[in-house]
Amino acid sequence: MAERILTPIIDLVEQSPDVNNREVFNQLWAILAAMNDKIQARFQLTLDPCCKRFEDYKSISRGDGAEGSLHTYSGPEIDWYVHSYIGSPESSFTNMHITVSLGPQYLVPNFGFALGTVPDLFMYMDYIPRVDLVPDLDYVDQYYTEVNEEFLDLQSDERFNPFISRDLYTRVAMTPTAVAYTAKAQDDIIDKVRGIAFERLERWLGWVDSASKTPPEQRAAIAARDERLRRNICERDPANNLGEKLFGKDNADAMVATLWGGARTLPRPTGE
C-alpha cells in the first residue's frame, strides 16, 4: 500500500537536506519548458515588467546555492500566466510552477501545475474551477468526468504516495480530481508524470479552443472571483516558509504578490 504523506514540505526537506537533485531538476524543468513552449505558441502573451526583479533569483540569493526565476504574462485571452521555479537543486528542494488563469470571456477551468523535489519527486496538477462545482452538474460533467479515470489510476498506483496538505484551505481549493503525490524520481515515474502533464495540458488547450464566450454582464464577477481565489491560494501556500528561508521574508512576500498578480502593471483582459 502506498504511504500517505502528511509531513509539511519544509519538514520533508529538512529531514534530507543534502540530496543532490540537479539531474532530476533538469528533467522536470524540461517538462515545464516544453509546456511553456506550447502555451506561448497558442496564446498572445506579454511579459509583465513586475517580474523583472525575479527573472534570476541568484541576484537576491544569500550565497547558499538557492536559485530560481519567475516570469509572469498577460494577454487578450489570459489574465495571468506564471512560469517559475525556486529552490536549491543540489540541496534537495525545488518547486516549479505553471499556472494559467484565463480571461473572463471563458468559463473553462484554470490550469494549475507544479513539479518539484522534496527531496523525492513532488507533483501537483488540477483544473481550477470557475464556478461552484457542487450545484453545477453540467460543469462537473463537462470538465471533470473525463479526468476521473486518470485520478483513479494514480490512486491505484502504489509507486505514488498521496500527499495530504495539513493546511485546510489548501485542501478546500483542490478539486476531487486534483493530483498531489510524492514518488521516487525513477525514469519510469518521470515518464508517467511527463505523459500525464502533456495530456492534461492538451486537454485544457482543446477546451479553450472550443469554449463558448460568457455573457459580457457576467465577466466582471468572474474576473473578481478568479483574482480572489488566486490570491488566497498563493498567500496561504504552506510552502511559502521555504521561500522565506531561502530569500528572506521581504523578498518572499514580494514573490507571492507577483505570483498572484498583486504587483502587475499590465491591464487585465476584459474579453472584448
C-alpha positions as CSV (number, residue, x, y, z in Angstrom):
1,M,0.0,0.0,0.0
2,A,1.3,3.5,-0.9
3,E,2.3,5.7,2.1
4,R,0.2,8.7,2.8
5,I,2.4,11.8,3.3
6,L,1.1,14.3,5.9
7,T,4.5,15.8,6.7
8,P,4.8,19.5,5.8
9,I,7.2,20.1,2.8
10,I,9.6,22.1,4.8
11,D,10.0,19.2,7.2
12,L,10.5,16.7,4.4
13,V,13.3,18.9,3.0
14,E,14.9,19.4,6.4
15,Q,14.8,15.6,7.1
16,S,17.0,15.1,4.0
17,P,18.7,18.4,3.4
18,D,21.7,17.4,1.2
19,V,20.3,15.4,-1.7
20,N,21.8,16.5,-5.0
21,N,18.7,16.7,-7.2
22,R,20.3,18.6,-10.1
23,E,19.8,15.9,-12.7
24,V,16.2,15.3,-11.6
25,F,15.5,19.0,-11.6
26,N,16.8,19.3,-15.1
27,Q,14.4,16.6,-16.3
28,L,11.4,18.1,-14.6
29,W,12.2,21.6,-15.7
30,A,12.5,20.4,-19.3
31,I,8.9,19.2,-19.0
32,L,7.8,22.7,-17.9
33,A,9.9,24.2,-20.7
34,A,8.1,22.2,-23.3
35,M,4.7,23.0,-21.8
36,N,5.7,26.7,-21.8
37,D,6.5,26.4,-25.5
38,K,3.0,25.1,-26.2
39,I,1.3,27.8,-24.2
40,Q,3.4,30.6,-25.7
41,A,2.6,29.2,-29.2
42,R,-1.1,29.1,-28.5
43,F,-1.7,32.5,-26.8
44,Q,-0.7,36.1,-27.5
45,L,1.3,37.0,-24.3
46,T,3.2,40.0,-23.0
47,L,5.8,39.7,-20.2
48,D,4.7,41.9,-17.3
49,P,7.6,44.2,-16.1
50,C,6.6,43.4,-12.5
51,C,8.6,40.2,-12.7
52,K,11.9,41.7,-13.8
53,R,13.2,41.7,-10.2
54,F,12.7,38.0,-10.1
55,E,13.9,36.9,-13.5
56,D,17.0,35.5,-11.8
57,Y,16.8,34.7,-8.1
58,K,20.6,34.5,-7.8
59,S,20.6,38.3,-7.6
60,I,18.8,38.0,-4.2
61,S,20.4,34.8,-3.1
62,R,22.2,34.5,0.3
63,G,25.0,32.6,-1.3
64,D,23.7,29.2,-0.3
65,G,23.0,27.8,-3.8
66,A,19.4,29.0,-3.9
67,E,18.2,30.0,-7.4
68,G,15.1,30.4,-9.5
69,S,13.2,32.5,-11.9
70,L,9.7,34.0,-12.1
71,H,8.1,35.1,-15.4
72,T,4.5,36.4,-15.5
73,Y,2.5,37.2,-18.6
74,S,-0.9,38.5,-19.6
75,G,-2.7,38.8,-22.9
76,P,-6.1,39.1,-24.6
77,E,-7.2,35.6,-23.6
78,I,-5.0,35.2,-20.5
79,D,-5.5,37.1,-17.2
80,W,-2.3,35.8,-15.6
81,Y,0.3,33.2,-16.6
82,V,3.1,32.1,-14.3
83,H,6.1,30.1,-15.4
84,S,8.6,29.8,-12.5
85,Y,10.9,27.8,-10.3
86,I,12.6,28.2,-7.0
87,G,14.9,26.1,-4.9
88,S,18.4,24.6,-4.3
89,P,18.7,21.8,-6.9
90,E,21.8,20.5,-5.3
91,S,20.4,20.6,-1.7
92,S,17.1,18.7,-2.0
93,F,14.4,21.3,-2.6
94,T,13.0,22.6,-5.9
95,N,9.5,23.8,-6.8
96,M,8.4,24.5,-10.4
97,H,5.1,26.1,-11.5
98,I,2.9,26.6,-14.5
99,T,-0.4,28.3,-13.6
100,V,-2.7,29.8,-16.2
101,S,-5.7,32.0,-15.3
102,L,-7.9,32.6,-18.3
103,G,-9.7,35.9,-19.1
104,P,-13.3,36.2,-18.0
105,Q,-14.7,35.6,-21.5
106,Y,-14.3,31.8,-20.8
107,L,-15.6,29.6,-18.0
108,V,-13.0,26.8,-18.8
109,P,-11.2,25.8,-15.6
110,N,-7.9,27.5,-15.0
111,F,-4.7,25.4,-15.2
112,G,-2.7,24.5,-12.2
113,F,0.6,22.5,-12.3
114,A,3.6,22.0,-10.2
115,L,6.6,19.7,-10.0
116,G,9.4,19.6,-7.6
117,T,11.8,17.7,-5.3
118,V,11.3,17.5,-1.6
119,P,13.7,15.6,-2.0
120,D,11.5,12.9,-3.6
121,L,9.7,13.9,-6.7
122,F,6.6,16.0,-5.9
123,M,3.7,16.6,-8.3
124,Y,0.5,18.7,-8.2
125,M,-2.0,19.1,-11.0
126,D,-5.5,20.5,-11.0
127,Y,-8.1,22.1,-13.2
128,I,-9.2,25.0,-11.0
129,P,-13.0,25.6,-11.4
130,R,-14.5,29.0,-12.3
131,V,-17.9,28.1,-10.7
132,D,-19.1,26.3,-7.5
133,L,-18.9,22.7,-8.5
134,V,-21.5,21.2,-6.1
135,P,-24.7,22.6,-7.7
136,D,-23.3,22.8,-11.3
137,L,-23.6,19.2,-12.6
138,D,-23.2,20.3,-16.2
139,Y,-19.8,21.9,-15.4
140,V,-18.6,18.8,-13.5
141,D,-19.7,16.5,-16.3
142,Q,-18.1,18.7,-19.0
143,Y,-14.7,19.2,-17.4
144,Y,-14.1,16.6,-14.7
145,T,-15.7,13.3,-15.6
146,E,-13.1,12.6,-18.3
147,V,-10.1,13.1,-16.0
148,N,-11.6,10.9,-13.3
149,E,-10.1,7.7,-14.6
150,E,-6.6,9.2,-14.6
151,F,-7.2,10.2,-11.0
152,L,-8.3,6.7,-10.1
153,D,-5.3,5.2,-11.9
154,L,-2.9,7.3,-9.9
155,Q,-4.7,6.3,-6.7
156,S,-4.2,2.7,-7.5
157,D,-0.5,3.1,-8.5
158,E,1.4,2.2,-5.3
159,R,4.6,3.9,-6.6
160,F,2.8,7.2,-5.9
161,N,2.3,8.4,-2.3
162,P,-0.7,10.7,-1.8
163,F,0.4,14.0,-0.4
164,I,-2.1,15.4,2.1
165,S,-1.6,19.0,2.9
166,R,-2.0,19.8,6.6
167,D,-3.4,23.3,5.6
168,L,-7.2,23.2,5.5
169,Y,-7.6,26.0,2.8
170,T,-5.1,24.2,0.5
171,R,-7.4,21.1,0.6
172,V,-10.5,23.3,0.2
173,A,-9.1,24.8,-3.0
174,M,-8.4,21.3,-4.6
175,T,-11.0,19.6,-6.8
176,P,-11.8,15.9,-6.4
177,T,-9.6,15.1,-9.4
178,A,-6.6,17.1,-8.2
179,V,-3.2,15.2,-8.3
180,A,-0.9,15.6,-5.3
181,Y,1.8,13.0,-4.8
182,T,5.3,12.2,-3.9
183,A,7.3,9.4,-5.6
184,K,10.8,8.1,-6.2
185,A,12.4,10.1,-9.1
186,Q,12.9,7.0,-11.2
187,D,12.8,7.0,-15.0
188,D,9.5,5.2,-15.3
189,I,7.9,7.6,-12.8
190,I,9.2,10.6,-14.6
191,D,7.9,9.2,-17.9
192,K,4.5,8.7,-16.4
193,V,4.4,12.2,-14.9
194,R,5.5,13.6,-18.3
195,G,2.7,11.8,-20.1
196,I,0.0,13.0,-17.6
197,A,1.4,16.5,-17.7
198,F,1.1,16.8,-21.5
199,E,-2.2,15.0,-21.6
200,R,-3.7,17.5,-19.1
201,L,-2.3,20.5,-21.0
202,E,-3.5,19.3,-24.4
203,R,-7.0,18.5,-23.0
204,W,-7.1,22.0,-21.4
205,L,-6.0,23.7,-24.7
206,G,-8.7,21.8,-26.5
207,W,-11.3,23.1,-24.0
208,V,-10.1,26.7,-24.6
209,D,-10.3,26.3,-28.4
210,S,-13.9,25.0,-28.3
211,A,-15.1,27.3,-25.5
212,S,-18.2,29.4,-25.8
213,K,-18.0,33.1,-24.7
214,T,-19.5,34.1,-21.4
215,P,-22.1,36.8,-21.4
216,P,-20.5,40.2,-21.0
217,E,-22.5,41.1,-18.0
218,Q,-21.0,38.1,-16.1
219,R,-17.4,38.8,-16.8
220,A,-16.6,41.3,-14.0
221,A,-17.8,38.8,-11.4
222,I,-15.8,36.0,-13.0
223,A,-12.6,38.1,-13.1
224,A,-13.0,39.2,-9.4
225,R,-13.6,35.6,-8.3
226,D,-10.5,34.4,-10.2
227,E,-8.2,37.0,-8.7
228,R,-9.5,36.4,-5.2
229,L,-9.0,32.7,-5.5
230,R,-5.6,33.1,-7.0
231,R,-4.6,35.4,-4.2
232,N,-5.9,33.1,-1.5
233,I,-4.1,30.1,-2.9
234,C,-0.7,32.0,-3.2
235,E,-0.9,33.7,0.2
236,R,-1.9,30.5,2.0
237,D,0.6,28.2,0.3
238,P,2.2,26.3,3.2
239,A,5.5,26.2,1.3
240,N,5.9,30.0,1.4
241,N,8.1,29.4,4.5
242,L,10.7,27.8,2.3
243,G,10.8,31.0,0.2
244,E,11.3,33.0,3.4
245,K,14.1,30.6,4.5
246,L,16.0,30.9,1.2
247,F,15.5,34.5,0.3
248,G,14.2,36.3,3.4
249,K,10.6,37.4,4.3
250,D,10.6,40.7,2.3
251,N,11.7,39.0,-0.9
252,A,9.3,36.1,-0.3
253,D,6.4,38.4,0.3
254,A,7.2,40.3,-3.0
255,M,7.4,36.9,-4.8
256,V,4.0,35.9,-3.6
257,A,2.5,39.2,-4.7
258,T,4.0,38.8,-8.1
259,L,2.7,35.2,-8.3
260,W,-0.9,36.1,-7.8
261,G,-0.8,39.3,-9.8
262,G,-0.9,41.8,-6.9
263,A,2.2,43.6,-8.4
264,R,1.0,43.5,-12.0
265,T,1.4,46.5,-14.3
266,L,-0.4,45.2,-17.4
267,P,-4.2,45.7,-17.6
268,R,-6.5,42.7,-17.0
269,P,-8.3,41.4,-20.1
270,T,-11.9,42.2,-20.5
271,G,-12.7,39.6,-23.0
272,E,-14.0,42.1,-25.6
